[in-house]
Amino acid sequence: MSGPSLATGHRLGLRENWLQFSVFTAITLLIGMTIGVERVALPPLARHAFGITSVLYTVSFISAFGVVKSVMNLVAGRLSDRRGRKSILLVGWAFAVPYALIIIFATAWWQVIVANLFLGVNQALTWTMSVTAKIDLVGPTNRGLAVGVDESAGYIGVGLGGFAAGLLVSSYGLRPTPYLLALGVVALGILVTLGPARETLPFARSESAAQGDDSGRTSTGMHAPAPLLRRLAAYMSWHDRSMLAVCQAGFFNKFADSLVAAFFPLYLVRRGVSLAEVGVLVGVYAWVWGLGQVAAGALADRIGRKLPITAGTFLIAGGLALFVATSAHNIWFAGAALMGVGMALAYPNLITAVGDTADPAWRGGALGVYRLWRDGGYAVGPLVLGGIAVVGGITAAIWAGVVLLGCSGLLLLVLLRETDPKRRRRPPAWKDHPEWVAP
């Protein structure tokens, strides 16, 4: 479908901007590869290089990553509405260089945790900008598909980076080769960003002007300032009930992913599962999630956002329950696949719902607030679930995840209103209450 022709000459739509969309998709794949190296190469480093055996201390790198990524998501989104997407993306790539170098030369585990602070900045700035750029390019049509492609490319990149790192670890050891791979990926990302990638902020500003909303322009037709950060955070976090539902769903979504990344391997090995089978189980979850997001995004463009998001959240809870309710390996594979389907349905469409709701003039900031909440789950989840595991065991921690995801799904049922512009019955809350997002 052809996108709208704007007075500024910036035509919106996937077909009209397929080349730039493809460039930013390639960038997202490289972003995913950067973190994929860590997911395979770093956890074994704790025991083999530094003698770390504590579960809580081992997963501390995830919390450090989550704290910084969540905060920098907010900063990145806000800055990008003023300075553009491309410059923030380049800064994000630069932060991956010290991450890899610190791990290569680290002599203590705390230095690895510091390295993950740099990785958190890298992932926040780069991934926030790549998805925002795609939303800028396609406009209101096919927004769900655009986000689905972005997230799918990223998690395919995670898989590719992890696979390549695994091969390198098996042949050359835990250091430095996997992190030399990461540096090569970063160098390629910088070249693509400096070269063919274009700035997409003008597309967002054109879309905002084309909507004809007084809230997006001054009386002279110029852009009004974006809302103050505290107003935007308050709007996303509690003024708009739908955005409150979306933010809490993203937060608890990361509890589930933390369980898979940090607790499932320990749980399964203690149940007599081989490391090879653990890898397959986790791989089923990741690949179903990654590949399913394109279809899930396209589905949300056809039937709306609420049903996929809510159903996906309940499916994640159901998949988690299968792991602790039975000891049958075939049921565990079904649980991993079910969690992957749930993630595919919920994860990209939560971002899409934010894109539906926010004015394009301050969409980057709104996405930053959502991603602050979402990746805050990475910071809080491992600590909360780890504490439960210390007291009651890993099984109790997984059951806690089931309960939390189930409650999150119930909140979505009650609070979330349909956000798809073609299907929503009411305009976004900020249009009825412009004072909530006043500059």
N, C-alpha and C positions, 0 to 999 in steps of 0.2 A: 504494500500500500504506500502511495506517495505521501510524503510528509508535507506539512504546511510550508508555504513560501512566505518568508518573513521580509519585512521592508528592508532590513539590513542586508539581505542577500544570503543569510544563513538558513538554508533549508534543513528542516528536521526530518529524521527518518532513517531507518536502518538501511534501506536501499540507497538513499541519496548519499549516505556517509559510510558506505560499506568498507572503503579503503582505510579510513581513519579508525573505524570500529575494529577492523582486523588488526591494525597496528596496536591498539590498546589491549586487544585480546592477547596478542603475543606478549605484551608487557606483563599482563596478569599471570600468564603461564610462567614467566621468568621469576616473578615475585613468589609464586608458589614453590618453584624449585629451590629458592633460597632457604625457605623454612623446611622444605622436605629433607634437605641434607641433615638438618639438626634432629629431626624426629627419629632418624635411624642411627646416626652416628654419636649423638650426645649422651643418651641415657646409659649406655654401657661404659662410657668414659668415667662416670661417677665411681663405679666399683673398681674398674681395671686400672685407672690412672691415679685415682685419689683415695681409694679405699673406703668410699662412702657406702654404708649399708643401711642407714636410716631411711625409711620410706618418706617421711616428711621432709628431711633434708634433701633427698634426691629430687623430689618434685618441686622444691623451692624455686628452681629455675623457671618453671611454668608460671608460678605466681609473680616472680619478678618481671617476666615477659608481659604478663597480663596487666599488671599495674601500669607500666609505662605505655603499653599499646593503647589501653583504654583512655588514658589522659591525652596522649598525643593524637588519637582520633579526633578528639574535641578541638584541639589546637589546629590540626591540619584542615578540618572542615571549615573552621572559622576563617583562617588565613586564606584559604583558597577562594572564598567569596570576594576577597579584596585583591589578592595578588595573582590569582589564576591557578590552574591545576598543574601546569607543566613545571613551573619553578618549584613547587612543593614536592612534586614527584622526583625531581633531580636531587633535592636535599635529602629525601628519603633514601635514595640509592646510596648517597655518600655515607650514611650511617651504617650501612652493611659492611663497609671495609674494616673499621676497627673491630666490629663483632668477630669477623673471621680471624683477624690477626691476633686478637687477645686469646682466643681459644687455642690457636696454634702454639702460642708461647706460654700458656697458663701453667703455673706451678702449684695452684691451690684452687679448690672448688669455688671459693668466693669470687675468684677472678672470672670463672665461667658464668657465675650469676651476674656479674657486672657486664660481661659480654652480652648477656641476654637483654640487658637494658637497652643496648644499642640496637639489637635485633627488634625489640619492641617498637622503637622509634621508626626503624626501617619499614616494618610491616604496616604500621599505622599510616605513615605518610604515603607510601607507595600504593597500598591496596585501596585506601580510602580514595585516593585521586583517580586510580584506574576505573573504579566502578562509577564514581561521580562523572568522569569524562564520558563514559558510555551512556549514562542517563542523559547528559547534556546533548549528545549527538542524536539520540532517537526521539527525544521529546515524549509527549504523552502516549503515543502509539507504540505498541510492542515494548513497553517499558519492562514488563515482567520477563519477556524473552531476553532482553538485553542484560538484565541482572543475572538471569539464569546462565547465560553464556559466560558472563564474567566469572561467576563463582565456580562454574564447571571447569573453565580453563585454569583457574587458580588451583583447584584441588587435583586436577590432572597433573599440573606442575608439581604439586606436593608429592604425588605418587612417582613421577619421573625422577625428581630429585632424590627421593628416598631410595628408589631402585638403584640409581647410579651410585649413590653413597654406599649402599650395601655391597655392591660389587667392588668398590674401591677399598672399603674396610676389610673385606675378605682377602683381598690381594696385597694391600699395602699397609694395613693397620688403621687404628682409630685417628691418628694424626700423622702428618698434616694434610694428607691427600684429599679427604672429603671437603676440607675448608678451602683448599686451592680451587676445587670445583666451584664452591660457592663464590669465590672471588671472580672466577671466569664468568659465571652467570651474571654477577653484578656489573662487570665491565660491559657485557653485551647489553644489559638493560640500560645503562647510561648511554651507550651509542644509539640505541633505538629511540630513546627519549630525546636526545639532542638532535637526532636526524629527522626521521619521517614523522614523528609525533607532533601534532599541532595543538595549540592552546584551544580549549573548548569552552572557556567561560563566556565568550561572546554568544555562543549558542544558547546558553542558559539565560543570559540577559535579554536576548531577542525573544525567547519563549515567554519570559515574564512580561515584556512589553506587549507582545501579541495577545496576551490574555486580557489586556484592558483593565486590570485591577488597579484602582487608585492606591491600594496599599503598596504596590510595587514601584510607583512613580511619584515624583513631585508634581506640583502644578505646572512646571515648565517642561514636563515630559522626561526629565532626567531621573535616574535611579535614586530612590530614597535609600538612606543608610539601612544596613541590615539591623535586625533587633539587637539590643544589648545581649551579651552572652548570658547574663543571669535571667533575663526574660525568656530567651530561647530555651535555656535549660529547664526553667519552670514550666513553660508551655509543653515541652515534650514529656516531662516527667510526671506532671499531674494535672495541668489545666485541661488538656485534651485527653479524654478517657481512652480513645483509641490508641493514641501514642503511648499512654501509660501501659496499656496492655501489650503493645509491641515491645516496649523497652524491657518489661519484666520477662517476656517470653525469650528475648534475646539473651538476657542475663542467665536464665536457668538452662537455656540451650547449651551454654558453655560448661555448665556443670556436667551435663551428659558427655560432652566431648572430652572433658577432663577425666571422667571415669574410664573412657576407652583408652586414652593416651597413657594414663598413669597407673590405673588400678587393675584394668582387665588382664594385662600380662601377668601380674602377680597372682591374681585370683585363679586364672586358668592353669598356670604352672603348678600351683598348689593342689589343683584338682587332677593332676596327672597328665595334663595336655603338653605335648611336645612344643618346643619353641617354633618349629616349622608350622605346626597347626595354629599356634597363636598368631603367627604372621598372616596366615591365610584368613583367619577369622577377622582380624583387624582390617585386612585388605578388602574383604567382602564389604564391610561397613563403609570404608573410605571410597571404594570405586562405585558402589551403588549410589552413594551420596553425590560424588563428583559428577558422574555421567548422567544422573537423573535430574540434575538441576535445569538443564535446557528444557526438557519436557515439562518440568514442574512450572517453570517460568511461563512457557507458552500456554499451559493449562490455566494459569491464573489470569492471563489476558483474555481467556474465553469465559471463565466462570466466576471471576473475581478473586480477591485475595483471602477473605476470611476463612473459607472452607479449607483450602490447602494448608494455611498456617495452623489452624486449630486441629485439623485431622493429623497433620504432621507431628504436632507436639504430643498428641495422645499416642501415636505410633511409636515415637521415641520411648515414651514411658513403657509401652507394652513390650518393646524389644528388650529393654533393660530387665523387665520382670522375667522374661524367658530365661535369662542367664542364671538367675538365682532360684527360679522355681523348679528347675529340672537339672539333671546331670547328663541328659542325652545329647551327644555331640551334634546330631543332625538338627535338634531343636536350637542349639546354640548358633548354628549357621543361619537358621531361620530368624533368630533374634537379631543377629548382626545385619542381615538383609533388611529386616523390618526397621531397625534403627536408621539404616542408610536411606530407605524410602522416606521415613519421617523427616530426616534432615534435609533431603532434597526438596520436599514439599514446603517446609517451614523456612529454612535458612535464607534462600534468595528472596522469597516473597515478603519477609519481614522488612528487608531493605526496600523493596518495591513499594510497600505500603507507606514508608516514610517519604519516598519520592513522589507518591501520589498526593500526599498531604501538604508538603512544604511548598511555599512559593519558590519558583526557580531562582529568584534573586538571593534567597538565603538557604537554598537546598543543601549546599555543602555544609553549613553549620548545623542544620537539622540532622543530617546523616552523621556528623561528628558526635552529636549528643547521643544518638541511638547507639553508635558504636562504642561510646564511652560506657554505656550501660552493658552492652553485649559483652565486650571484652573484659569488663569488670568481673564477669563470671569466671574468667580465667584466673583472675587475681584471688577471688574469694573461694571459688569452688574447691581447688585442691586443698586449701587449708581447712575448710569446714568438713569436707568429706574425709580428709586425712585424720582430723581429730576424731570423727566418728569411727574410723577404722581402728585407731589406736585403742579406743574404749570398747567397741563392740565387734571388731573384725571387719574385713573387707566386704563380707556379705551384707552386714548392716549398712555400710556406706552405700552399696548399690541399691538396697531397698530404700534408703533415704532419697536417692536420686529418683527412683520411681515415684515416690510420694510427691516430691517437689515438682517434677514434670507434670504429674497428674493435676496438681493444684494450679499450675501455670495454664494448662489447657482449659480448666474451668473458668479462670479469669478471662481468657480469650473469648470464651462463649458468652460471658456476661458483658464485658466491656467493649470489645472490638466491634466497631461498625465497619461496614464495607467501605473501602477507600478507593476502589477502581472508579476513575472519573465517569466511565460509561454506565456504572451500575449503582453508585452511591445515591442515597435518597436525600442526604443532607450535605451541604458544603462543609469543608473543613472548619473546625471550631474557631480558628483564628479569623475567619471571614465574618462570623457573627460577633466576635469579640476582638476587634483589631487592637484594642489596648493591650492585649496579652503579648503582642509581638511588636509593639510600638518602639521606634528607635530610642 
